[in-house]
Amino acid sequence: MNEICGHLQSITEIKMPEQLVCEECIKTGAEWVHLRTCQTCGATLCCDSSPHKHATKHYHRSGHPVIISAEPGERWLWCYKDEIMAEY
């Protein structure tokens, strides 16, 4: 890990997904590729490889900067604002 931003440094406890589903895709019956969990509010949403890109839309609407991969076996965080990734 080279540099991490203040947003990533402020994460003291990882919020894990309650369910492995995109909360927004479920509402419309849409499909997703991978899941991400917001570290501010805990919402689990689909990634940018998914058709609706709900995690990124959530960032733009809410300003919540940090997500984790909700995929089993993946242990990384991403800061949208500073475009920095870190492992945990």
Secondary structure, DSSP 8 states (H G I E B T S, - for coil): -----HHHHT--S----SSSS-HHHHHHT---S-EEEETTT--EEE-TTSSS-HHHHHHHHH---EEEE-STT--EEEETTTTEEEE-
